């Protein structure tokens, strides 16, 4: 007998979106390289839909040195001008410049905390992912007290394009929070 697949409603039926939902969203990420990748992508998303960024993910990977934080942190004004000509990414000067600044700040946090992962999880109860039990998409919040605290601390450190709403989306993407609805086949 074939079991019906039920997904969170936000991903619709677009294949790229459903693959992302099924294989990545809400799964705990522990490596800093992927945490940096999602920092770039979620920050680029500010004011846009996630599918817009997801469809450009490969272009972002190419544009930002395969999400190598050390390389991105060393980007110069020449890199910024080159990136602003790249049709594969969002050509917003402030977002491009902030990606470089955020890379530099990401490295500082790594030096202070041993890893960006350690820093992020210091905000979570018992330093463990939060598994929520939402009955429907309408119950999932856009922000929480934890995303408020992380975003506030990161803003104080100088991060840009990472307010509480983007922070909470980031937390969901990297599995700090599991917000798959209760009936979702991918709830674990």
Secondary structure, DSSP 8 states (H G I E B T S, - for coil): --------GGGTT-HHHHHHHHHTTT-----HHHHHHHHHHHHHHTTS-HHHHHTTHHHHHHHTGGG-HHHHHT--HHHHHHHTT-TTS---HHHHHHHHHHHHHHHHHHHHHSSHHHHHHTTSGGG--EE---SSGGGS-S--HHHHHHHHHHHHHT--S--HHHHHHHHHHTTSEE---TT-TT--
